Amino acid sequence: MGEVAIDTAAANLLRENPLVSASNLFSHEHGVRALLPFVAHYFPRARVVAVALHRDSQPSQWDSLAQTLAPLLTADTLLLQSTDFSHYLSWPQARRYDQETLRVLSVGDPVGVIGLQQPQHLDSRAAQYLQLRLQQQVHQARPAVTASRNSQEYTAQPLDSTTSYLVQVYSPENLPVAGVQRFWFAGDTFFGRYLAAKLARQTWREGLVKRVRQLTGGAPLIVNLEGVIMAECPAVPGPLKLCMAARPALEILRDLNVAAVSLANNHTHDFGESAYRAMQRLLTDAGITVLEDRAAIDLGPFQLAAATDLDNRQEPVRALLTDADLRCFDAMPPDKPRFAFLHWGQEYTNTPGPREQALTARLAAGGVELVIGSHPHRAGGLTGGRGQCLAYSLGNFIFDQRRPEVSGALLEVMFYPQGTYFLRLHPLGNLYNK
């Protein structure tokens, strides 16, 4: 492919950092040489600076190098990371370590990389740390993992020792990813009361469905369904009782491709047990999977259980879950990822309190890898690390509230063919105001 030019000025600038020295490593280092033909082909006028990071280097040294590298990164700079991931393990072991790495990448915090191990997770923590930190610092970019594979997938011969590969693309936007199986989670969902009149207007309803499906691509959606679907709502439902007329509610659930609803919240029993059971039948007859309080379902690539820590039917109405209640999460089969959908927290807060932190830790001890929250009506962030991720609150999906702090988000879960998954949070704002 010809020669590739070196950016001598940039290399000399890097060498002003006392931690950096010149090396003849690159004449035979395959991590660099394997990529140079592609650089020469696709970027024929590019000037390259190759940097190798010592396996025993420390985070303080990575930070020093980040300060030196940052001024070199412009809008025309491609920050290329040549890193293999899990090494020398069987495929089942490698998948476990790959998933831990994917959770760290989902959260996107460079500090999470420090807790990974070489070579079980990847062959260069330093390179991954620098990639995350510099992308955030310079470009406000986050990763999209477009592929997660293992060398065992390339041969029918059983391998005792494998290598894993992750492909990451960085952008300030959530880039589309092809070739994966997707599921989406949404927060508080309600189609009655003041929303009923809006949904009756065809243009508003079609615009809402279009906005959501532009994000989800029509992939299956799982929502926290607040209130009760009834054939006909009472003329005066009563204070804080949520009712939705069956026909429009079921139609929009279908249009949004809602595959499952969680009924583990404080409004599904607003009209008593018989109305609750009738709603279950309506949903099931419409082909929508019903997830009840303290129950679990199998959704193909993962197991999902739900519970509510709030209940309007009894006093006190908050902090109801006990350790015994959480055993439904422990009982989920261990052969698939275990997810939890919890109704909890304080209204209009976007960070977990001590109660939610304690429940999250309890679920982590029982093997729950992802905890998804609803009820606060305000979207929070995605936090966690290699062992577990927490989306404390997805806020409102579709709900008739206009308070300035009200917001929503969708959580995207992408499953790769080998069974690993990657998470992305998509802010929605307040769809009721749009």
VEXDREN-2710 file (C-alpha; in Angstrom, 1 decimal):
% VEXDREN-2710
k/r/px/py/pz
1/MET/0.0/0.0/0.0
2/GLY/3.0/2.3/0.0
3/GLU/4.6/4.3/2.8
4/VAL/2.8/6.0/5.7
5/ALA/4.2/9.4/6.8
6/ILE/5.1/10.1/10.4
7/ASP/4.0/13.2/12.2
8/THR/7.5/14.1/13.4
9/ALA/6.5/17.3/15.1
10/ALA/3.9/15.5/17.1
11/ALA/6.3/12.7/18.0
12/ASN/8.8/15.3/19.2
13/LEU/6.2/17.0/21.3
14/LEU/5.3/13.7/23.0
15/ARG/9.0/13.1/23.8
16/GLU/9.1/16.3/25.8
17/ASN/7.1/14.3/28.4
18/PRO/9.7/12.6/30.5
19/LEU/7.6/9.4/30.6
20/VAL/7.9/9.1/26.8
21/SER/10.8/7.6/24.9
22/ALA/11.5/6.6/21.4
23/SER/11.5/2.9/20.5
24/ASN/12.2/0.5/17.6
25/LEU/9.3/-1.6/18.6
26/PHE/7.1/-0.5/15.7
27/SER/9.2/-2.3/13.1
28/HIS/7.8/-5.6/14.3
29/GLU/4.7/-4.8/16.5
30/HIS/1.7/-6.4/14.8
31/GLY/-0.8/-4.3/16.7
32/VAL/0.5/-1.3/14.7
33/ARG/1.7/-3.0/11.5
34/ALA/-1.6/-4.9/10.9
35/LEU/-3.4/-1.6/10.7
36/LEU/-1.0/0.5/8.7
37/PRO/-2.1/-0.9/5.3
38/PHE/-5.7/0.2/6.0
39/VAL/-4.5/3.7/7.1
40/ALA/-2.5/4.0/3.8
41/HIS/-5.5/2.9/1.8
42/TYR/-8.3/4.9/3.4
43/PHE/-6.3/7.9/4.6
44/PRO/-3.4/8.2/2.0
45/ARG/-2.3/11.7/3.2
46/ALA/-2.5/10.8/6.9
47/ARG/0.5/11.4/9.2
48/VAL/0.8/8.8/11.9
49/VAL/2.1/8.9/15.5
50/ALA/2.3/5.4/17.0
51/VAL/2.3/5.1/20.8
52/ALA/2.9/1.9/22.8
53/LEU/2.0/1.9/26.5
54/HIS/3.9/-0.3/28.9
55/ARG/1.9/-3.1/30.5
56/ASP/3.1/-2.0/34.0
57/SER/2.3/1.7/33.5
58/GLN/0.0/3.2/36.2
59/PRO/-3.1/5.5/36.0
60/SER/-1.2/8.6/37.1
61/GLN/1.1/8.0/34.1
62/TRP/-1.8/7.6/31.8
63/ASP/-3.2/10.9/33.0
64/SER/0.2/12.6/32.3
65/LEU/0.2/11.2/28.8
66/ALA/-3.4/12.3/28.3
67/GLN/-2.4/15.9/29.0
68/THR/0.3/15.6/26.5
69/LEU/-1.8/14.0/23.8
70/ALA/-4.9/16.2/24.2
71/PRO/-3.5/19.3/22.3
72/LEU/-2.6/17.0/19.4
73/LEU/-6.2/15.9/18.8
74/THR/-8.2/18.0/16.4
75/ALA/-11.4/17.5/14.4
76/ASP/-9.2/15.9/11.8
77/THR/-7.5/13.4/14.1
78/LEU/-8.5/9.7/14.3
79/LEU/-7.7/8.2/17.6
80/LEU/-7.1/4.5/16.7
81/GLN/-6.9/1.9/19.5
82/SER/-5.3/-1.4/18.6
83/THR/-6.4/-3.6/21.5
84/ASP/-7.4/-7.3/21.8
85/PHE/-9.6/-8.2/24.7
86/SER/-10.0/-11.4/26.7
87/HIS/-6.9/-13.7/26.3
88/TYR/-6.1/-17.3/27.0
89/LEU/-9.5/-18.4/28.4
90/SER/-12.2/-20.9/27.3
91/TRP/-15.1/-19.3/25.4
92/PRO/-17.5/-19.4/28.4
93/GLN/-14.9/-17.7/30.6
94/ALA/-14.1/-15.2/28.0
95/ARG/-17.7/-14.3/27.5
96/ARG/-18.0/-13.5/31.2
97/TYR/-14.9/-11.2/31.1
98/ASP/-16.1/-9.6/27.9
99/GLN/-19.4/-8.8/29.5
100/GLU/-17.7/-7.1/32.4
101/THR/-15.7/-5.0/30.0
102/LEU/-18.9/-4.2/28.0
103/ARG/-20.6/-2.9/31.2
104/VAL/-17.6/-0.6/31.9
105/LEU/-17.8/0.7/28.3
106/SER/-21.6/1.1/28.6
107/VAL/-21.1/3.4/31.6
108/GLY/-18.2/5.2/29.8
109/ASP/-16.3/6.2/32.9
110/PRO/-12.5/5.8/32.3
111/VAL/-12.0/5.1/36.0
112/GLY/-13.9/1.9/35.5
113/VAL/-11.1/0.6/33.3
114/ILE/-8.7/0.7/36.2
115/GLY/-10.5/-2.2/37.8
116/LEU/-10.1/-4.5/34.8
117/GLN/-7.5/-7.1/34.6
118/GLN/-4.8/-7.9/32.0
119/PRO/-5.0/-10.1/30.1
120/GLN/-8.3/-11.6/31.3
121/HIS/-10.3/-8.5/30.2
122/LEU/-8.0/-6.9/27.6
123/ASP/-4.4/-6.6/26.7
124/SER/-4.0/-2.8/27.4
125/ARG/-5.9/-1.1/30.2
126/ALA/-3.9/2.0/29.5
127/ALA/-5.0/2.2/25.9
128/GLN/-8.7/1.8/26.8
129/TYR/-8.4/4.3/29.6
130/LEU/-6.8/6.9/27.3
131/GLN/-9.4/6.3/24.5
132/LEU/-12.3/6.9/26.9
133/ARG/-10.7/9.9/28.6
134/LEU/-9.5/11.7/25.5
135/GLN/-12.8/11.0/23.6
136/GLN/-14.7/12.6/26.4
137/GLN/-12.3/15.4/27.1
138/VAL/-11.7/16.5/23.5
139/HIS/-14.8/15.4/21.5
140/GLN/-17.5/14.8/24.2
141/ALA/-17.8/11.4/22.5
142/ARG/-18.9/8.1/23.9
143/PRO/-18.5/4.6/22.5
144/ALA/-20.8/2.5/20.4
145/VAL/-19.7/-1.2/20.5
146/THR/-20.5/-2.4/17.0
147/ALA/-19.2/-6.0/17.4
148/SER/-18.3/-8.4/20.2
149/ARG/-16.8/-11.7/19.1
150/ASN/-14.4/-14.4/20.1
151/SER/-11.9/-16.5/18.1
152/GLN/-14.0/-19.6/18.9
153/GLU/-16.7/-18.2/16.6
154/TYR/-14.3/-18.5/13.6
155/THR/-13.6/-22.2/13.9
156/ALA/-15.6/-25.4/14.6
157/GLN/-12.6/-26.9/16.4
158/PRO/-12.9/-26.5/20.2
159/LEU/-10.3/-24.1/21.6
160/ASP/-8.9/-24.2/25.1
161/SER/-7.4/-20.8/24.7
162/THR/-9.3/-18.0/22.9
163/THR/-9.0/-14.3/22.2
164/SER/-11.9/-11.8/22.2
165/TYR/-12.5/-8.7/20.0
166/LEU/-14.6/-5.6/20.6
167/VAL/-15.0/-2.9/18.0
168/GLN/-15.8/0.6/19.3
169/VAL/-16.8/3.7/17.4
170/TYR/-16.9/7.1/19.2
171/SER/-19.2/9.9/18.5
172/PRO/-21.1/12.6/20.5
173/GLU/-24.3/11.1/19.1
174/ASN/-25.7/7.6/19.6
175/LEU/-24.6/6.0/16.3
176/PRO/-26.8/3.3/14.7
177/VAL/-25.4/-0.3/15.1
178/ALA/-26.3/-3.0/12.7
179/GLY/-26.3/-6.8/13.1
180/VAL/-27.5/-6.9/16.7
181/GLN/-30.7/-8.0/18.5
182/ARG/-32.2/-5.0/20.4
183/PHE/-34.6/-4.5/23.3
184/TRP/-35.6/-1.1/24.7
185/PHE/-36.8/-0.2/28.2
186/ALA/-39.0/2.8/28.9
187/GLY/-40.2/4.4/32.2
188/ASP/-43.6/5.5/33.4
189/THR/-46.3/5.0/30.7
190/PHE/-49.9/6.2/30.9
191/PHE/-52.4/7.0/28.1
192/GLY/-55.4/8.3/30.1
193/ARG/-56.6/11.5/31.8
194/TYR/-55.2/14.6/29.9
195/LEU/-53.3/12.4/27.4
196/ALA/-56.5/10.9/26.1
197/ALA/-57.5/14.0/24.3
198/LYS/-54.1/14.4/22.7
199/LEU/-54.0/10.8/21.6
200/ALA/-57.4/11.2/20.0
201/ARG/-55.8/13.7/17.6
202/GLN/-54.4/11.5/14.8
203/THR/-51.6/13.9/13.8
204/TRP/-50.3/14.1/17.4
205/ARG/-50.5/10.4/18.0
206/GLU/-48.8/9.6/14.7
207/GLY/-46.1/12.1/15.4
208/LEU/-45.5/10.5/18.8
209/VAL/-45.2/7.0/17.4
210/LYS/-42.9/8.3/14.7
211/ARG/-40.5/10.0/17.1
212/VAL/-40.3/6.8/19.3
213/ARG/-39.9/4.4/16.4
214/GLN/-37.2/6.6/14.8
215/LEU/-35.2/5.8/18.0
216/THR/-36.2/2.2/18.5
217/GLY/-36.4/1.1/14.8
218/GLY/-39.5/-0.8/15.8
219/ALA/-37.5/-3.2/18.1
220/PRO/-39.4/-4.7/21.1
221/LEU/-40.1/-2.2/23.9
222/ILE/-40.7/-2.9/27.6
223/VAL/-42.5/-0.3/29.6
224/ASN/-43.7/0.4/33.2
225/LEU/-47.4/0.6/32.6
226/GLU/-49.0/2.9/35.2
227/GLY/-52.7/2.7/35.9
228/VAL/-55.4/0.3/34.8
229/ILE/-56.6/-0.4/31.3
230/MET/-60.4/-0.7/31.3
231/ALA/-63.1/-1.3/28.7
232/GLU/-64.6/2.0/29.8
233/CYS/-63.2/4.4/32.3
234/PRO/-65.4/5.9/35.1
235/ALA/-66.6/9.4/34.5
236/VAL/-65.0/10.5/37.8
237/PRO/-62.2/8.0/38.5
238/GLY/-61.3/9.6/41.8
239/PRO/-58.2/11.5/43.0
240/LEU/-54.9/9.9/41.9
241/LYS/-56.6/7.0/40.3
242/LEU/-55.2/6.3/36.8
243/CYS/-57.5/4.7/34.1
244/MET/-56.9/4.2/30.4
245/ALA/-59.6/3.3/27.8
246/ALA/-58.8/-0.1/26.4
247/ARG/-59.0/0.5/22.7
248/PRO/-56.7/3.5/22.3
249/ALA/-54.3/2.2/24.9
250/LEU/-53.9/-1.2/23.3
251/GLU/-53.6/0.3/19.8
252/ILE/-50.7/2.6/20.7
253/LEU/-49.0/-0.2/22.6
254/ARG/-49.2/-2.2/19.4
255/ASP/-48.0/0.7/17.3
256/LEU/-45.0/1.2/19.5
257/ASN/-44.2/-2.5/19.4
258/VAL/-44.5/-2.9/23.2
259/ALA/-43.6/-6.6/23.8
260/ALA/-44.0/-6.6/27.6
261/VAL/-45.3/-4.4/30.3
262/SER/-44.4/-4.3/34.0
263/LEU/-47.4/-4.1/36.3
264/ALA/-45.2/-3.8/39.3
265/ASN/-46.1/-0.3/40.4
266/ASN/-48.3/1.6/42.7
267/HIS/-51.2/2.3/40.3
268/THR/-52.1/-1.0/38.7
269/HIS/-54.5/-1.8/41.6
270/ASP/-56.2/1.6/41.6
271/PHE/-59.6/0.0/40.8
272/GLY/-59.3/-3.3/42.7
273/GLU/-58.3/-6.8/42.1
274/SER/-61.0/-7.7/39.5
275/ALA/-60.1/-4.7/37.3
276/TYR/-56.4/-5.7/37.6
277/ARG/-57.1/-9.2/36.4
278/ALA/-59.3/-7.9/33.6
279/MET/-56.4/-5.7/32.4
280/GLN/-54.1/-8.7/32.5
281/ARG/-56.5/-10.6/30.1
282/LEU/-56.8/-7.6/27.8
283/LEU/-53.0/-7.3/27.5
284/THR/-52.4/-11.1/27.1
285/ASP/-55.1/-11.3/24.4
286/ALA/-53.3/-8.4/22.6
287/GLY/-50.1/-10.5/22.5
288/ILE/-48.3/-8.4/25.2
289/THR/-46.4/-10.2/27.9
290/VAL/-47.4/-9.2/31.4
291/LEU/-44.8/-9.0/34.1
292/GLU/-46.3/-9.0/37.6
293/ASP/-44.9/-7.8/40.9
294/ARG/-42.3/-10.1/42.3
295/ALA/-42.4/-12.4/39.2
296/ALA/-39.9/-13.2/36.4
297/ILE/-40.2/-13.9/32.7
298/ASP/-37.9/-15.2/30.0
299/LEU/-37.5/-12.8/27.1
300/GLY/-35.1/-14.8/24.9
301/PRO/-31.6/-13.5/25.5
302/PHE/-32.3/-12.5/29.1
303/GLN/-34.4/-13.0/32.2
304/LEU/-36.4/-10.1/33.6
305/ALA/-38.0/-9.8/37.1
306/ALA/-40.0/-6.9/38.5
307/ALA/-41.0/-5.6/41.9
308/THR/-42.4/-2.4/43.4
309/ASP/-41.1/-0.8/46.6
310/LEU/-44.3/1.4/46.6
311/ASP/-47.9/0.5/47.0
312/ASN/-50.9/2.8/47.4
313/ARG/-53.0/0.1/48.9
314/GLN/-51.3/-0.1/52.3
315/GLU/-49.5/1.9/54.9
316/PRO/-46.7/2.7/54.8
317/VAL/-46.8/3.1/51.0
318/ARG/-43.0/3.1/50.6
319/ALA/-40.0/0.9/51.3
320/LEU/-42.0/-2.3/51.2
321/LEU/-39.6/-4.8/49.7
322/THR/-38.0/-7.3/52.0
323/ASP/-35.2/-9.7/51.4
324/ALA/-37.8/-12.5/51.0
325/ASP/-39.5/-10.5/48.3
326/LEU/-36.3/-10.2/46.4
327/ARG/-35.9/-14.0/46.1
328/CYS/-37.8/-14.0/42.9
329/PHE/-34.6/-12.4/41.4
330/ASP/-32.4/-15.0/42.9
331/ALA/-34.6/-17.7/41.4
332/MET/-34.0/-16.6/37.8
333/PRO/-32.1/-19.3/35.9
334/PRO/-28.3/-18.5/35.8
335/ASP/-27.8/-19.5/32.1
336/LYS/-28.9/-16.0/30.9
337/PRO/-28.3/-12.5/32.0
338/ARG/-30.6/-11.4/34.9
339/PHE/-32.2/-8.0/34.7
340/ALA/-34.4/-6.3/37.3
341/PHE/-37.2/-3.7/36.7
342/LEU/-37.9/-1.9/39.9
343/HIS/-40.5/0.8/40.8
344/TRP/-38.9/2.8/43.6
345/GLY/-37.3/6.1/44.7
346/GLN/-38.4/9.6/45.4
347/GLU/-40.4/11.6/42.9
348/TYR/-38.4/14.1/40.8
349/THR/-35.0/12.8/41.9
350/ASN/-32.5/11.5/39.3
351/THR/-30.0/9.8/41.7
352/PRO/-30.6/6.9/44.0
353/GLY/-30.9/7.4/47.7
354/PRO/-29.6/5.0/50.5
355/ARG/-32.6/2.8/50.1
356/GLU/-32.2/2.3/46.4
357/GLN/-28.4/1.8/46.8
358/ALA/-29.0/-0.9/49.4
359/LEU/-31.5/-2.7/47.1
360/THR/-29.1/-2.5/44.2
361/ALA/-26.3/-4.0/46.2
362/ARG/-28.6/-6.8/47.4
363/LEU/-29.6/-7.6/43.8
364/ALA/-25.9/-7.6/42.7
365/ALA/-25.2/-10.2/45.4
366/GLY/-27.9/-12.4/43.9
367/GLY/-26.4/-12.1/40.4
368/VAL/-28.6/-9.4/38.9
369/GLU/-26.5/-7.6/36.2
370/LEU/-28.7/-4.7/35.3
371/VAL/-31.2/-2.8/37.5
372/ILE/-33.7/-0.5/35.7
373/GLY/-35.8/1.9/37.7
374/SER/-39.1/3.8/37.3
375/HIS/-41.4/6.1/39.3
376/PRO/-39.3/9.3/39.9
377/HIS/-40.7/11.0/36.7
378/ARG/-37.2/12.3/36.0
379/ALA/-34.5/10.6/34.0
380/GLY/-31.2/9.8/35.6
381/GLY/-27.9/8.4/34.2
382/LEU/-26.3/5.0/33.7
383/THR/-23.9/4.1/36.5
384/GLY/-22.1/1.0/37.7
385/GLY/-19.0/-1.0/36.7
386/ARG/-17.8/-4.4/35.7
387/GLY/-20.2/-6.3/37.9
388/GLN/-23.5/-4.5/37.5
389/CYS/-25.1/-1.5/35.8
390/LEU/-27.8/0.7/37.2
391/ALA/-30.3/3.0/35.3
392/TYR/-31.8/4.4/38.5
393/SER/-34.7/6.1/36.7
394/LEU/-35.9/6.2/33.1
395/GLY/-38.3/8.9/34.1
396/ASN/-41.5/9.4/32.1
397/PHE/-42.0/7.8/28.8
398/ILE/-45.5/9.0/28.0
399/PHE/-47.2/10.6/31.0
400/ASP/-49.3/13.8/31.4
401/GLN/-47.0/15.9/33.5
402/ARG/-45.6/19.3/32.6
403/ARG/-43.3/20.1/35.6
404/PRO/-40.0/21.6/34.4
405/GLU/-38.0/18.8/36.0
406/VAL/-39.9/16.0/34.3
407/SER/-38.0/14.1/31.7
408/GLY/-37.5/10.7/30.2
409/ALA/-35.0/8.3/28.6
410/LEU/-35.0/5.0/26.8
411/LEU/-32.5/2.3/27.6
412/GLU/-31.2/0.3/24.7
413/VAL/-29.8/-3.2/25.2
414/MET/-27.9/-4.6/22.2
415/PHE/-27.2/-8.3/22.2
416/TYR/-24.4/-9.7/20.0
417/PRO/-24.5/-13.2/18.5
418/GLN/-22.2/-14.6/21.3
419/GLY/-24.7/-13.5/23.9
420/THR/-22.9/-10.5/25.4
421/TYR/-24.7/-7.1/25.5
422/PHE/-24.0/-3.4/25.5
423/LEU/-26.1/-0.6/27.0
424/ARG/-27.0/2.9/25.8
425/LEU/-29.2/5.6/27.3
426/HIS/-31.1/7.9/25.0
427/PRO/-32.6/11.1/26.4
428/LEU/-36.2/11.8/25.5
429/GLY/-37.0/15.1/27.2
430/ASN/-40.8/15.3/28.0
431/LEU/-42.8/13.8/25.1
432/TYR/-46.0/15.1/26.6
433/ASN/-44.9/18.7/25.8
434/LYS/-44.0/17.9/22.2
END
